[in-house]
Amino acid sequence: MSNLKITLKHGIVNRTPKQRATVQTLGLRKIGQTVVREDTPANRGLVQAVRHLVTVEEVD
């Protein structure tokens, strides 16, 4: 399976508690931090919920 490279591009200050929890679940803490997660429907759903805060790239 492929992986997703997820980068936090905006801060989570003044965001809803649900959005903050989603970003933390993805493993992101600071602006510019990048994590690589497996491309699963669950991870796709998390990314979709905060798509305005992150950038996503597919990597092998």
mmJSON file of the N, C-alpha and C atoms, coordinates in Angstrom:
{"data_MODEL":{"atom_site":{
"group_PDB":["ATOM","ATOM","ATOM","ATOM","ATOM","ATOM","ATOM","ATOM","ATOM","ATOM","ATOM","ATOM","ATOM","ATOM","ATOM","ATOM","ATOM","ATOM","ATOM","ATOM","ATOM","ATOM","ATOM","ATOM","ATOM","ATOM","ATOM","ATOM","ATOM","ATOM","ATOM","ATOM","ATOM","ATOM","ATOM","ATOM","ATOM","ATOM","ATOM","ATOM","ATOM","ATOM","ATOM","ATOM","ATOM","ATOM","ATOM","ATOM","ATOM","ATOM","ATOM","ATOM","ATOM","ATOM","ATOM","ATOM","ATOM","ATOM","ATOM","ATOM","ATOM","ATOM","ATOM","ATOM","ATOM","ATOM","ATOM","ATOM","ATOM","ATOM","ATOM","ATOM","ATOM","ATOM","ATOM","ATOM","ATOM","ATOM","ATOM","ATOM","ATOM","ATOM","ATOM","ATOM","ATOM","ATOM","ATOM","ATOM","ATOM","ATOM","ATOM","ATOM","ATOM","ATOM","ATOM","ATOM","ATOM","ATOM","ATOM","ATOM","ATOM","ATOM","ATOM","ATOM","ATOM","ATOM","ATOM","ATOM","ATOM","ATOM","ATOM","ATOM","ATOM","ATOM","ATOM","ATOM","ATOM","ATOM","ATOM","ATOM","ATOM","ATOM","ATOM","ATOM","ATOM","ATOM","ATOM","ATOM","ATOM","ATOM","ATOM","ATOM","ATOM","ATOM","ATOM","ATOM","ATOM","ATOM","ATOM","ATOM","ATOM","ATOM","ATOM","ATOM","ATOM","ATOM","ATOM","ATOM","ATOM","ATOM","ATOM","ATOM","ATOM","ATOM","ATOM","ATOM","ATOM","ATOM","ATOM","ATOM","ATOM","ATOM","ATOM","ATOM","ATOM","ATOM","ATOM","ATOM","ATOM","ATOM","ATOM","ATOM","ATOM","ATOM","ATOM","ATOM","ATOM","ATOM","ATOM","ATOM"],
"id":[1,2,3,4,5,6,7,8,9,10,11,12,13,14,15,16,17,18,19,20,21,22,23,24,25,26,27,28,29,30,31,32,33,34,35,36,37,38,39,40,41,42,43,44,45,46,47,48,49,50,51,52,53,54,55,56,57,58,59,60,61,62,63,64,65,66,67,68,69,70,71,72,73,74,75,76,77,78,79,80,81,82,83,84,85,86,87,88,89,90,91,92,93,94,95,96,97,98,99,100,101,102,103,104,105,106,107,108,109,110,111,112,113,114,115,116,117,118,119,120,121,122,123,124,125,126,127,128,129,130,131,132,133,134,135,136,137,138,139,140,141,142,143,144,145,146,147,148,149,150,151,152,153,154,155,156,157,158,159,160,161,162,163,164,165,166,167,168,169,170,171,172,173,174,175,176,177,178,179,180],
"type_symbol":["N","C","C","N","C","C","N","C","C","N","C","C","N","C","C","N","C","C","N","C","C","N","C","C","N","C","C","N","C","C","N","C","C","N","C","C","N","C","C","N","C","C","N","C","C","N","C","C","N","C","C","N","C","C","N","C","C","N","C","C","N","C","C","N","C","C","N","C","C","N","C","C","N","C","C","N","C","C","N","C","C","N","C","C","N","C","C","N","C","C","N","C","C","N","C","C","N","C","C","N","C","C","N","C","C","N","C","C","N","C","C","N","C","C","N","C","C","N","C","C","N","C","C","N","C","C","N","C","C","N","C","C","N","C","C","N","C","C","N","C","C","N","C","C","N","C","C","N","C","C","N","C","C","N","C","C","N","C","C","N","C","C","N","C","C","N","C","C","N","C","C","N","C","C","N","C","C","N","C","C"],
"label_atom_id":["N","CA","C","N","CA","C","N","CA","C","N","CA","C","N","CA","C","N","CA","C","N","CA","C","N","CA","C","N","CA","C","N","CA","C","N","CA","C","N","CA","C","N","CA","C","N","CA","C","N","CA","C","N","CA","C","N","CA","C","N","CA","C","N","CA","C","N","CA","C","N","CA","C","N","CA","C","N","CA","C","N","CA","C","N","CA","C","N","CA","C","N","CA","C","N","CA","C","N","CA","C","N","CA","C","N","CA","C","N","CA","C","N","CA","C","N","CA","C","N","CA","C","N","CA","C","N","CA","C","N","CA","C","N","CA","C","N","CA","C","N","CA","C","N","CA","C","N","CA","C","N","CA","C","N","CA","C","N","CA","C","N","CA","C","N","CA","C","N","CA","C","N","CA","C","N","CA","C","N","CA","C","N","CA","C","N","CA","C","N","CA","C","N","CA","C","N","CA","C","N","CA","C","N","CA","C","N","CA","C"],
"label_alt_id":[null,null,null,null,null,null,null,null,null,null,null,null,null,null,null,null,null,null,null,null,null,null,null,null,null,null,null,null,null,null,null,null,null,null,null,null,null,null,null,null,null,null,null,null,null,null,null,null,null,null,null,null,null,null,null,null,null,null,null,null,null,null,null,null,null,null,null,null,null,null,null,null,null,null,null,null,null,null,null,null,null,null,null,null,null,null,null,null,null,null,null,null,null,null,null,null,null,null,null,null,null,null,null,null,null,null,null,null,null,null,null,null,null,null,null,null,null,null,null,null,null,null,null,null,null,null,null,null,null,null,null,null,null,null,null,null,null,null,null,null,null,null,null,null,null,null,null,null,null,null,null,null,null,null,null,null,null,null,null,null,null,null,null,null,null,null,null,null,null,null,null,null,null,null,null,null,null,null,null,null],
"label_comp_id":["MET","MET","MET","SER","SER","SER","ASN","ASN","ASN","LEU","LEU","LEU","LYS","LYS","LYS","ILE","ILE","ILE","THR","THR","THR","LEU","LEU","LEU","LYS","LYS","LYS","HIS","HIS","HIS","GLY","GLY","GLY","ILE","ILE","ILE","VAL","VAL","VAL","ASN","ASN","ASN","ARG","ARG","ARG","THR","THR","THR","PRO","PRO","PRO","LYS","LYS","LYS","GLN","GLN","GLN","ARG","ARG","ARG","ALA","ALA","ALA","THR","THR","THR","VAL","VAL","VAL","GLN","GLN","GLN","THR","THR","THR","LEU","LEU","LEU","GLY","GLY","GLY","LEU","LEU","LEU","ARG","ARG","ARG","LYS","LYS","LYS","ILE","ILE","ILE","GLY","GLY","GLY","GLN","GLN","GLN","THR","THR","THR","VAL","VAL","VAL","VAL","VAL","VAL","ARG","ARG","ARG","GLU","GLU","GLU","ASP","ASP","ASP","THR","THR","THR","PRO","PRO","PRO","ALA","ALA","ALA","ASN","ASN","ASN","ARG","ARG","ARG","GLY","GLY","GLY","LEU","LEU","LEU","VAL","VAL","VAL","GLN","GLN","GLN","ALA","ALA","ALA","VAL","VAL","VAL","ARG","ARG","ARG","HIS","HIS","HIS","LEU","LEU","LEU","VAL","VAL","VAL","THR","THR","THR","VAL","VAL","VAL","GLU","GLU","GLU","GLU","GLU","GLU","VAL","VAL","VAL","ASP","ASP","ASP"],
"label_asym_id":["A","A","A","A","A","A","A","A","A","A","A","A","A","A","A","A","A","A","A","A","A","A","A","A","A","A","A","A","A","A","A","A","A","A","A","A","A","A","A","A","A","A","A","A","A","A","A","A","A","A","A","A","A","A","A","A","A","A","A","A","A","A","A","A","A","A","A","A","A","A","A","A","A","A","A","A","A","A","A","A","A","A","A","A","A","A","A","A","A","A","A","A","A","A","A","A","A","A","A","A","A","A","A","A","A","A","A","A","A","A","A","A","A","A","A","A","A","A","A","A","A","A","A","A","A","A","A","A","A","A","A","A","A","A","A","A","A","A","A","A","A","A","A","A","A","A","A","A","A","A","A","A","A","A","A","A","A","A","A","A","A","A","A","A","A","A","A","A","A","A","A","A","A","A","A","A","A","A","A","A"],
"label_entity_id":["1","1","1","1","1","1","1","1","1","1","1","1","1","1","1","1","1","1","1","1","1","1","1","1","1","1","1","1","1","1","1","1","1","1","1","1","1","1","1","1","1","1","1","1","1","1","1","1","1","1","1","1","1","1","1","1","1","1","1","1","1","1","1","1","1","1","1","1","1","1","1","1","1","1","1","1","1","1","1","1","1","1","1","1","1","1","1","1","1","1","1","1","1","1","1","1","1","1","1","1","1","1","1","1","1","1","1","1","1","1","1","1","1","1","1","1","1","1","1","1","1","1","1","1","1","1","1","1","1","1","1","1","1","1","1","1","1","1","1","1","1","1","1","1","1","1","1","1","1","1","1","1","1","1","1","1","1","1","1","1","1","1","1","1","1","1","1","1","1","1","1","1","1","1","1","1","1","1","1","1"],
"label_seq_id":[1,1,1,2,2,2,3,3,3,4,4,4,5,5,5,6,6,6,7,7,7,8,8,8,9,9,9,10,10,10,11,11,11,12,12,12,13,13,13,14,14,14,15,15,15,16,16,16,17,17,17,18,18,18,19,19,19,20,20,20,21,21,21,22,22,22,23,23,23,24,24,24,25,25,25,26,26,26,27,27,27,28,28,28,29,29,29,30,30,30,31,31,31,32,32,32,33,33,33,34,34,34,35,35,35,36,36,36,37,37,37,38,38,38,39,39,39,40,40,40,41,41,41,42,42,42,43,43,43,44,44,44,45,45,45,46,46,46,47,47,47,48,48,48,49,49,49,50,50,50,51,51,51,52,52,52,53,53,53,54,54,54,55,55,55,56,56,56,57,57,57,58,58,58,59,59,59,60,60,60],
"pdbx_PDB_ins_code":[null,null,null,null,null,null,null,null,null,null,null,null,null,null,null,null,null,null,null,null,null,null,null,null,null,null,null,null,null,null,null,null,null,null,null,null,null,null,null,null,null,null,null,null,null,null,null,null,null,null,null,null,null,null,null,null,null,null,null,null,null,null,null,null,null,null,null,null,null,null,null,null,null,null,null,null,null,null,null,null,null,null,null,null,null,null,null,null,null,null,null,null,null,null,null,null,null,null,null,null,null,null,null,null,null,null,null,null,null,null,null,null,null,null,null,null,null,null,null,null,null,null,null,null,null,null,null,null,null,null,null,null,null,null,null,null,null,null,null,null,null,null,null,null,null,null,null,null,null,null,null,null,null,null,null,null,null,null,null,null,null,null,null,null,null,null,null,null,null,null,null,null,null,null,null,null,null,null,null,null],
"Cartn_x":[0.832,0.0,0.87,0.297,1.02,0.827,1.583,1.518,1.11,0.673,0.327,1.333,1.879,2.76,1.906,1.678,0.761,1.563,1.388,2.109,1.113,1.329,0.477,0.92,0.025,0.397,-0.212,-1.205,-1.81,-1.895,-1.835,-1.906,-3.304,-3.4,-4.701,-5.303,-4.67,-5.236,-6.526,-7.534,-8.848,-9.576,-9.274,-10.009,-10.92,-11.884,-12.811,-12.081,-12.557,-11.924,-11.866,-12.861,-12.863,-11.728,-11.498,-10.409,-9.057,-8.905,-7.657,-7.378,-8.398,-8.229,-7.867,-8.446,-8.146,-6.693,-6.208,-4.812,-3.871,-4.205,-3.368,-3.408,-4.547,-4.663,-3.776,-3.643,-2.758,-1.291,-0.999,0.37,1.072,0.316,0.89,0.795,1.869,1.889,2.267,3.216,3.728,3.514,3.417,3.299,4.557,4.373,5.494,5.906,5.358,5.696,5.053,5.78,5.309,5.312,4.267,4.198,3.836,4.233,3.875,2.963,1.762,0.771,0.351,-0.11,-0.598,-1.874,-2.031,-3.202,-4.367,-5.15,-6.324,-7.555,-8.743,-9.953,-10.07,-9.62,-9.687,-8.798,-7.574,-6.667,-7.144,-7.722,-8.293,-9.422,-10.233,-11.314,-10.799,-9.734,-9.134,-8.596,-7.92,-7.368,-8.498,-9.564,-10.697,-11.317,-11.329,-11.937,-11.142,-9.835,-8.993,-8.228,-8.838,-8.17,-7.73,-8.357,-7.98,-6.755,-6.318,-5.17,-3.925,-4.059,-2.935,-2.766,-1.562,-1.329,-0.997,-1.407,-1.247,-0.6,0.386,1.027,1.041,0.904,1.024,2.47,3.027,4.396,4.403,5.431,5.55,6.509],
"Cartn_y":[-1.191,0.0,1.245,2.32,3.583,4.275,5.321,6.094,7.524,8.229,9.638,10.454,11.48,12.419,13.635,13.845,14.877,15.957,17.216,18.339,19.355,19.795,20.827,22.179,22.909,24.19,25.378,25.148,26.213,25.754,26.709,26.374,25.97,25.408,24.936,25.858,27.019,28.003,28.536,28.744,29.236,28.255,26.987,25.946,25.225,24.502,23.787,22.642,22.233,21.109,19.838,19.621,18.441,18.508,19.684,19.832,19.679,20.227,20.078,18.616,17.892,16.474,15.674,16.021,15.317,15.532,16.766,17.057,16.306,16.258,15.541,14.039,13.513,12.094,11.726,12.646,12.421,12.458,12.951,12.993,14.303,15.351,16.649,17.583,18.33,19.238,20.666,20.818,22.136,22.42,23.704,24.102,23.664,23.049,22.578,21.151,20.564,19.176,18.233,17.186,16.213,14.821,14.06,12.659,11.83,10.569,9.647,8.587,8.495,7.546,6.634,5.439,4.491,5.019,4.767,5.239,4.281,4.571,3.773,4.671,4.103,4.932,5.759,5.206,5.941,7.187,7.021,8.166,9.171,8.687,9.596,10.43,9.818,10.541,11.608,11.29,12.285,13.469,13.173,14.241,15.082,14.447,15.166,16.141,15.774,16.622,17.896,17.851,19.037,19.411,19.216,19.442,20.89,21.833,23.239,23.572,22.651,22.88,22.122,21.138,20.275,20.197,19.761,19.386,17.907,17.226,15.776,15.42,14.513,13.978,12.464,11.79,10.327,9.966,9.077,8.607,7.085,6.517,5.049,4.572],
"Cartn_z":[0.0,0.0,0.0,-0.471,-0.457,0.885,1.072,2.304,1.998,3.022,2.906,3.702,3.086,3.767,4.115,5.408,5.875,6.591,6.185,6.766,7.305,8.531,9.134,8.61,7.924,7.333,8.07,8.914,9.717,11.164,12.084,13.502,13.917,15.127,15.604,16.666,16.882,17.791,17.18,17.98,17.549,16.638,16.748,16.022,17.002,16.483,17.356,18.06,19.218,19.914,19.068,18.238,17.372,16.347,15.762,14.806,15.49,16.677,17.436,17.728,18.145,18.465,17.21,16.078,14.832,14.425,14.531,14.188,15.129,16.407,17.366,17.107,16.69,16.361,15.173,14.245,13.107,13.524,14.71,15.207,14.926,14.651,14.336,15.532,15.792,16.92,16.532,15.605,15.251,13.767,13.424,12.032,11.298,10.156,9.356,9.654,10.705,11.043,10.03,9.683,8.695,9.297,9.013,9.412,8.186,8.205,7.13,7.734,7.204,7.698,6.558,6.917,5.922,5.283,4.002,3.266,3.5,4.53,4.865,4.832,4.738,4.772,6.062,7.167,8.439,8.398,7.912,7.826,6.792,5.706,4.701,5.304,6.158,6.815,7.762,8.507,9.405,8.608,7.517,6.683,6.09,5.664,5.074,6.07,7.353,8.38,8.618,8.358,8.588,7.315,6.175,4.893,4.706,5.402,5.289,6.146,6.99,7.864,7.431,6.559,6.203,4.681,4.292,2.901,2.873,1.811,1.722,0.389,0.465,-0.727,-0.6,-1.718,-1.719,-1.978,-1.148,-1.314,-1.285,-1.87,-1.889,-0.84],
"occupancy":[1.0,1.0,1.0,1.0,1.0,1.0,1.0,1.0,1.0,1.0,1.0,1.0,1.0,1.0,1.0,1.0,1.0,1.0,1.0,1.0,1.0,1.0,1.0,1.0,1.0,1.0,1.0,1.0,1.0,1.0,1.0,1.0,1.0,1.0,1.0,1.0,1.0,1.0,1.0,1.0,1.0,1.0,1.0,1.0,1.0,1.0,1.0,1.0,1.0,1.0,1.0,1.0,1.0,1.0,1.0,1.0,1.0,1.0,1.0,1.0,1.0,1.0,1.0,1.0,1.0,1.0,1.0,1.0,1.0,1.0,1.0,1.0,1.0,1.0,1.0,1.0,1.0,1.0,1.0,1.0,1.0,1.0,1.0,1.0,1.0,1.0,1.0,1.0,1.0,1.0,1.0,1.0,1.0,1.0,1.0,1.0,1.0,1.0,1.0,1.0,1.0,1.0,1.0,1.0,1.0,1.0,1.0,1.0,1.0,1.0,1.0,1.0,1.0,1.0,1.0,1.0,1.0,1.0,1.0,1.0,1.0,1.0,1.0,1.0,1.0,1.0,1.0,1.0,1.0,1.0,1.0,1.0,1.0,1.0,1.0,1.0,1.0,1.0,1.0,1.0,1.0,1.0,1.0,1.0,1.0,1.0,1.0,1.0,1.0,1.0,1.0,1.0,1.0,1.0,1.0,1.0,1.0,1.0,1.0,1.0,1.0,1.0,1.0,1.0,1.0,1.0,1.0,1.0,1.0,1.0,1.0,1.0,1.0,1.0,1.0,1.0,1.0,1.0,1.0,1.0],
"B_iso_or_equiv":[0.0,0.0,0.0,0.0,0.0,0.0,0.0,0.0,0.0,0.0,0.0,0.0,0.0,0.0,0.0,0.0,0.0,0.0,0.0,0.0,0.0,0.0,0.0,0.0,0.0,0.0,0.0,0.0,0.0,0.0,0.0,0.0,0.0,0.0,0.0,0.0,0.0,0.0,0.0,0.0,0.0,0.0,0.0,0.0,0.0,0.0,0.0,0.0,0.0,0.0,0.0,0.0,0.0,0.0,0.0,0.0,0.0,0.0,0.0,0.0,0.0,0.0,0.0,0.0,0.0,0.0,0.0,0.0,0.0,0.0,0.0,0.0,0.0,0.0,0.0,0.0,0.0,0.0,0.0,0.0,0.0,0.0,0.0,0.0,0.0,0.0,0.0,0.0,0.0,0.0,0.0,0.0,0.0,0.0,0.0,0.0,0.0,0.0,0.0,0.0,0.0,0.0,0.0,0.0,0.0,0.0,0.0,0.0,0.0,0.0,0.0,0.0,0.0,0.0,0.0,0.0,0.0,0.0,0.0,0.0,0.0,0.0,0.0,0.0,0.0,0.0,0.0,0.0,0.0,0.0,0.0,0.0,0.0,0.0,0.0,0.0,0.0,0.0,0.0,0.0,0.0,0.0,0.0,0.0,0.0,0.0,0.0,0.0,0.0,0.0,0.0,0.0,0.0,0.0,0.0,0.0,0.0,0.0,0.0,0.0,0.0,0.0,0.0,0.0,0.0,0.0,0.0,0.0,0.0,0.0,0.0,0.0,0.0,0.0,0.0,0.0,0.0,0.0,0.0,0.0],
"pdbx_formal_charge":[null,null,null,null,null,null,null,null,null,null,null,null,null,null,null,null,null,null,null,null,null,null,null,null,null,null,null,null,null,null,null,null,null,null,null,null,null,null,null,null,null,null,null,null,null,null,null,null,null,null,null,null,null,null,null,null,null,null,null,null,null,null,null,null,null,null,null,null,null,null,null,null,null,null,null,null,null,null,null,null,null,null,null,null,null,null,null,null,null,null,null,null,null,null,null,null,null,null,null,null,null,null,null,null,null,null,null,null,null,null,null,null,null,null,null,null,null,null,null,null,null,null,null,null,null,null,null,null,null,null,null,null,null,null,null,null,null,null,null,null,null,null,null,null,null,null,null,null,null,null,null,null,null,null,null,null,null,null,null,null,null,null,null,null,null,null,null,null,null,null,null,null,null,null,null,null,null,null,null,null],
"auth_seq_id":[1,1,1,2,2,2,3,3,3,4,4,4,5,5,5,6,6,6,7,7,7,8,8,8,9,9,9,10,10,10,11,11,11,12,12,12,13,13,13,14,14,14,15,15,15,16,16,16,17,17,17,18,18,18,19,19,19,20,20,20,21,21,21,22,22,22,23,23,23,24,24,24,25,25,25,26,26,26,27,27,27,28,28,28,29,29,29,30,30,30,31,31,31,32,32,32,33,33,33,34,34,34,35,35,35,36,36,36,37,37,37,38,38,38,39,39,39,40,40,40,41,41,41,42,42,42,43,43,43,44,44,44,45,45,45,46,46,46,47,47,47,48,48,48,49,49,49,50,50,50,51,51,51,52,52,52,53,53,53,54,54,54,55,55,55,56,56,56,57,57,57,58,58,58,59,59,59,60,60,60],
"auth_comp_id":["MET","MET","MET","SER","SER","SER","ASN","ASN","ASN","LEU","LEU","LEU","LYS","LYS","LYS","ILE","ILE","ILE","THR","THR","THR","LEU","LEU","LEU","LYS","LYS","LYS","HIS","HIS","HIS","GLY","GLY","GLY","ILE","ILE","ILE","VAL","VAL","VAL","ASN","ASN","ASN","ARG","ARG","ARG","THR","THR","THR","PRO","PRO","PRO","LYS","LYS","LYS","GLN","GLN","GLN","ARG","ARG","ARG","ALA","ALA","ALA","THR","THR","THR","VAL","VAL","VAL","GLN","GLN","GLN","THR","THR","THR","LEU","LEU","LEU","GLY","GLY","GLY","LEU","LEU","LEU","ARG","ARG","ARG","LYS","LYS","LYS","ILE","ILE","ILE","GLY","GLY","GLY","GLN","GLN","GLN","THR","THR","THR","VAL","VAL","VAL","VAL","VAL","VAL","ARG","ARG","ARG","GLU","GLU","GLU","ASP","ASP","ASP","THR","THR","THR","PRO","PRO","PRO","ALA","ALA","ALA","ASN","ASN","ASN","ARG","ARG","ARG","GLY","GLY","GLY","LEU","LEU","LEU","VAL","VAL","VAL","GLN","GLN","GLN","ALA","ALA","ALA","VAL","VAL","VAL","ARG","ARG","ARG","HIS","HIS","HIS","LEU","LEU","LEU","VAL","VAL","VAL","THR","THR","THR","VAL","VAL","VAL","GLU","GLU","GLU","GLU","GLU","GLU","VAL","VAL","VAL","ASP","ASP","ASP"],
"auth_asym_id":["A","A","A","A","A","A","A","A","A","A","A","A","A","A","A","A","A","A","A","A","A","A","A","A","A","A","A","A","A","A","A","A","A","A","A","A","A","A","A","A","A","A","A","A","A","A","A","A","A","A","A","A","A","A","A","A","A","A","A","A","A","A","A","A","A","A","A","A","A","A","A","A","A","A","A","A","A","A","A","A","A","A","A","A","A","A","A","A","A","A","A","A","A","A","A","A","A","A","A","A","A","A","A","A","A","A","A","A","A","A","A","A","A","A","A","A","A","A","A","A","A","A","A","A","A","A","A","A","A","A","A","A","A","A","A","A","A","A","A","A","A","A","A","A","A","A","A","A","A","A","A","A","A","A","A","A","A","A","A","A","A","A","A","A","A","A","A","A","A","A","A","A","A","A","A","A","A","A","A","A"],
"auth_atom_id":["N","CA","C","N","CA","C","N","CA","C","N","CA","C","N","CA","C","N","CA","C","N","CA","C","N","CA","C","N","CA","C","N","CA","C","N","CA","C","N","CA","C","N","CA","C","N","CA","C","N","CA","C","N","CA","C","N","CA","C","N","CA","C","N","CA","C","N","CA","C","N","CA","C","N","CA","C","N","CA","C","N","CA","C","N","CA","C","N","CA","C","N","CA","C","N","CA","C","N","CA","C","N","CA","C","N","CA","C","N","CA","C","N","CA","C","N","CA","C","N","CA","C","N","CA","C","N","CA","C","N","CA","C","N","CA","C","N","CA","C","N","CA","C","N","CA","C","N","CA","C","N","CA","C","N","CA","C","N","CA","C","N","CA","C","N","CA","C","N","CA","C","N","CA","C","N","CA","C","N","CA","C","N","CA","C","N","CA","C","N","CA","C","N","CA","C","N","CA","C","N","CA","C","N","CA","C","N","CA","C"],
"pdbx_PDB_model_num":[1,1,1,1,1,1,1,1,1,1,1,1,1,1,1,1,1,1,1,1,1,1,1,1,1,1,1,1,1,1,1,1,1,1,1,1,1,1,1,1,1,1,1,1,1,1,1,1,1,1,1,1,1,1,1,1,1,1,1,1,1,1,1,1,1,1,1,1,1,1,1,1,1,1,1,1,1,1,1,1,1,1,1,1,1,1,1,1,1,1,1,1,1,1,1,1,1,1,1,1,1,1,1,1,1,1,1,1,1,1,1,1,1,1,1,1,1,1,1,1,1,1,1,1,1,1,1,1,1,1,1,1,1,1,1,1,1,1,1,1,1,1,1,1,1,1,1,1,1,1,1,1,1,1,1,1,1,1,1,1,1,1,1,1,1,1,1,1,1,1,1,1,1,1,1,1,1,1,1,1]
}}}
